[in-house]
Amino acid sequence: MDAKASLRSVMAGALCCGLTVGPAWATPLPRYGMFVFSSLCRDRMTDDLNGDRLVLVRLPFHDFGYMEGGDGGFTSAPLENLSVERGTIAFSYRDEGEADKSKAVKNVRSTISAESVELISWDRKPFRLMRQWKLNGQIPACPEK
């Protein structure tokens, strides 16, 4: 093997390693503080709230939070069995808006960083909530469809 082929092999290996390690570069969620991850927006026509919001408060001896969501109506539920460790968040909450009460408890296990949290929609599709850095109470208008 000549020097150019050897260099190409090393570069290809480094590129493959870089692509597989990429998500590990996310900034870890700090141990203490209040964190809001949200896609909430205000409908331009009806002023209804749409989207989801996860609020997480991390204290020295206890983490707590709640999950909110809306699509016309709006629900809020405290997080139960909350665990945040090494880039993973797990919790359950009761979805009061669910008509079938046997499906009312939602269990979540996903990734979290200082920038975002990934969740799964009711139809099993992944979506990401970005962290809201300005907590001034303003909810933006929903984008036009």
RAJO-V37258 format. One record per pair of residues at least 24 apart in sequence whose C-alpha atoms are under 10 Angstrom apart, sorted by the first residue. I is the first residue (numbers start at 1). J is the second residue. Records with the same first field share a line. If there is no record, write none. Layout:
# RAJO-V37258
I = J  J
This chain:
# RAJO-V37258
23 = 113
24 = 87  113
25 = 113
26 = 87  112  113  114  115  116
27 = 87  112  113  114  115  116
28 = 85  86  87  88  112  113  114  115
29 = 58  84  85  86  87  88  112  113  114  115  116  117
30 = 58  113  114
31 = 57  58  59  60  63  84  85
32 = 56  57  58  59  60  61  62  63
33 = 57  58  59  60  63
34 = 58  59  63  64  65
35 = 65  114  115  116  131  132  133  135
36 = 65  66  115  116  117  129  130  131  132  133  134  135
37 = 67  112  114  115  116  117  118  128  129  130  131  132  133
38 = 67  68  69  116  117  128  129  130  131  132  139
39 = 69  128  129  130  131  132  139  140  142
40 = 68  69  70  71  129  139  140  141  142
41 = 70  71  138  139  140  141  142  143
42 = 71  72  138  139  140  141  142  143
43 = 71  72  140  141  142  143  144
44 = 140  141  142  143  144
45 = 141  142
46 = 72
47 = 72  141  142
48 = 72  73  74  141  142
49 = 73  74  139  140  141  142
50 = 74  141  142
51 = 129  142
52 = 76  128  129
53 = 129  130  131  132
54 = 78  79  117  119  129  130  131
55 = 79  131
56 = 82  84
58 = 84
64 = 91
65 = 91
66 = 91  92  93
67 = 92  93  94  95
68 = 95
69 = 95  97
70 = 97
73 = 97
79 = 106  107  108
80 = 107
81 = 107
82 = 108  109
83 = 109
84 = 109  110  111  112
85 = 111  112
86 = 111  112  113
87 = 111  112  113  114  117
88 = 112  113  117  118
89 = 113  117  118  119
